[in-house]
Amino acid sequence: MDKETALNILYFLLTPIPWIAVYYAFDRASKKFSTAEFAGFLYVVFAVGVILGLWIQGLE
């Protein structure tokens, strides 16, 4: 994976709008998907984004 692709993934992961849209889609589809589970999911996504960001800085 080159640096530009990694940056694009990072920007997507750290943009909250897609994840808010995903949350509302799950919320409408099923009430089983709790807010706490979604917050945990976002935390994992953010952690992956931070790790990817540090990895990109290492490439420079």
MODELLER restraints for C-alpha pairs under 7 A, 6 or more apart:
rsr = mdl.restraints
at = mdl.atoms
rsr.add(forms.Gaussian(group=physical.xy_distance, feature=features.Distance(at['CA:3:A'], at['CA:56:A']), mean=6.51, stdev=0.5))
rsr.add(forms.Gaussian(group=physical.xy_distance, feature=features.Distance(at['CA:10:A'], at['CA:49:A']), mean=5.43, stdev=0.5))
rsr.add(forms.Gaussian(group=physical.xy_distance, feature=features.Distance(at['CA:10:A'], at['CA:52:A']), mean=6.62, stdev=0.5))
rsr.add(forms.Gaussian(group=physical.xy_distance, feature=features.Distance(at['CA:10:A'], at['CA:53:A']), mean=6.66, stdev=0.5))
rsr.add(forms.Gaussian(group=physical.xy_distance, feature=features.Distance(at['CA:13:A'], at['CA:45:A']), mean=6.48, stdev=0.5))
rsr.add(forms.Gaussian(group=physical.xy_distance, feature=features.Distance(at['CA:13:A'], at['CA:46:A']), mean=6.84, stdev=0.5))
rsr.add(forms.Gaussian(group=physical.xy_distance, feature=features.Distance(at['CA:13:A'], at['CA:49:A']), mean=5.98, stdev=0.5))
rsr.add(forms.Gaussian(group=physical.xy_distance, feature=features.Distance(at['CA:14:A'], at['CA:46:A']), mean=6.40, stdev=0.5))
rsr.add(forms.Gaussian(group=physical.xy_distance, feature=features.Distance(at['CA:14:A'], at['CA:49:A']), mean=6.47, stdev=0.5))
rsr.add(forms.Gaussian(group=physical.xy_distance, feature=features.Distance(at['CA:26:A'], at['CA:33:A']), mean=6.68, stdev=0.5))
rsr.add(forms.Gaussian(group=physical.xy_distance, feature=features.Distance(at['CA:27:A'], at['CA:33:A']), mean=6.47, stdev=0.5))
